[in-house]
Structures are given as structure tokens and as C-alpha cells.
Amino acid sequence: MLKTNLEPDEIERMIQAPDNLRDRLIIRLLSRLGCRVSELVSINVDDIDWERELMLIQHLKRTIRKQCPKCEHRMGRKHNFCPKCGAEVSNTGIAEEKAKTRLVSVDSVTLEMAQEYLAKRTTKSDKLIPLTRQMAWSVV
């Protein structure tokens, strides 16, 4: 049977494996926040509430749907005709869902690691982890 999750001691070994603080922070944040890599690299420093130990995570996986201009029925983006009224649907009826956000509690050890990383890094960026999604995946 294929193993689908990691045990806490396996995650801790993954966190301790990298030599640099940034890579340890990436793995620790992913394991503690339960977010996607793309969500992690989109976190701004301003999204962190240091006193209340919270991080604001923006849910980046969005659903795009078409809306029929005649009957306002919602459908998938690949539909060319409305399944309710049969009207032809052009791309003008595309409506994107609102971006969702969630506040996630972060433990104090992780926040201390983030503060240490921010104090030591040389790049000036609004992002907590100024990497692309692909670069962060290569760390994991």
C-alpha cells in the first residue's frame, strides 16, 4: 500500500535536513500551515500578525465559470451553449470567483524562525519567501 502522509518525526527530519535557514523555514511553514507552495510564496510580510501569531493565506486556486447573459445560469468555462436555456455563450460572460483568504494560527517557534530569516536576508522584498513556486518546490 502506498503511503500518503508523513509521520511527525519524518517531517521534523525534513525540516532539519537543509543547511540554510530559508529552506528549513519553507518546509516548516508548509508542514505547519497546511498551504500550497504557491500560497506560501505569495505570503507578504504584512500578512503576518506577529503579536496574535496569525498568518493570512490567500487561496490561489480559483474556479472560473461562465454565466449565461440571457438567463444568468452558471456553467463551466468550456460550455459554448447554456444547458438551461440553450443560448450561445460567448467569453464575455466569464466571471471569476472572489479570492478567498484564511487566517492560520502559527506557533511561536515558526514565527521566531521567520523573524530570524527576515533579519538575516539581504534581498528587499515584500514577500516572506521571495521565490517562484518552482524554486520552492525544488527545496522540498
N, C-alpha and C positions, 0 to 999 in steps of 0.2 A: 504494500500500500504506500502511496506517495505521501510524504509529509507536507502538510500545508501551512504549518505555523512554526515559529521558533520558540524554544523554551527561554525563560528569563536569563538563565546562565549563558545560553548561546548568544543572546542579544548583548549581554554585558561583555562577552569576549569580542564581539564585533566592534563595540564601542572602544574598547581598549587596544584593538589591533593597529589602528593608524598611528603614525608618528607625529602628525601635526594636529593642533587644536581644532582647526576648521573642519577637518574630516571627522574627528570624533564628535564634534557638535552636530554635524549633518546627520550622522547615524543616530545619535541620541535624540535629536528633535523628531526624526521620522518615527522612532520607536515610541516616544512619549506622547507626541501629538496625534499620531494616527492619521497623518495627512499624506497626500500625494506629493511626489517630488516637485511637480510643477507648482503646487500650492506652497511648498516650503520655500522655493526660490523667489516667490512673489511676495513674501512677508517683508514689509518695511520695518525699519527700526521704530518708527512712530506707532506701529501696530502692537507694540509691546507695552503692557501696563506693568511696570516694574514693582509698584507698591502692592497691587492686588494679585500679582503673579498670574496674569492672563495674557494670552496672545489672540489677536484677531486673525482668523484664517478666512481667506476669500475662496469660496468654492468655485473653481475654474471650469469644471466640466459642466457645460451648459447644453440645454436642449433647444434646438431651433425648430420652430414649427411654422407652417403656413396657415394663414387664415383666409377663408373664402370671403371675397369682397361683397358677395351677394347675400349669403345667409350667416356669415361670420362663424361658420363651423371651422374648428381647428383640425389640422391634419398633418401628416408627416411632410417633410420638405421635398420628398421625391414625387409626391402626388401632382399630377397635371390637371386632374378633374376632381371636383368636390364630390366625395362619396354621399353627401346628404342631398344636395340639390342638382348635381351634375354639371354645374357651371365650370367653364375652363378657368383654371387658377394660374395666374402668372406669378413671377417672382416679386411682384410689388406687394403681395400680401404677407411677406415674411415678417414675423415678429420674434424677436429674441427674448427669452425669459429673463427676468430680473436676476442680477447677480446675487447669490446667497452668501452670507457670511456667518461665521460662528465664533464664539468666544470659547477658548480652550484653556483650562487650568494647566499651569506649568509648575513643576516642582522647583524648589529654590536652588538645588544643585545645578539644574539645567540653566536657570537664569544666571547664576554666577559664572558658569562656563561661557554663556553668551556675552556677558559683560567683559570677561577677560579677553575673549576673542575680539570684541569691538575695540578694546583699549590697545590691543597689540597690532591690529591690521593696519596696513599702510594705505589701502585704497579708500577714497572718499566716495561713498555710495549711500543712497537712501535705503538700499536693500540690506537685510540682515546677512544673507548669503548671496554675494554678488556673482553668481554663476549661472550658466544656462542649465536648462533641465538635463541635457545630455551630459554635461560635465559633472553634475551632481550624481547622476546615475552611475557614471564611471567610478565615483568614490565608493558607492555602495557595492 
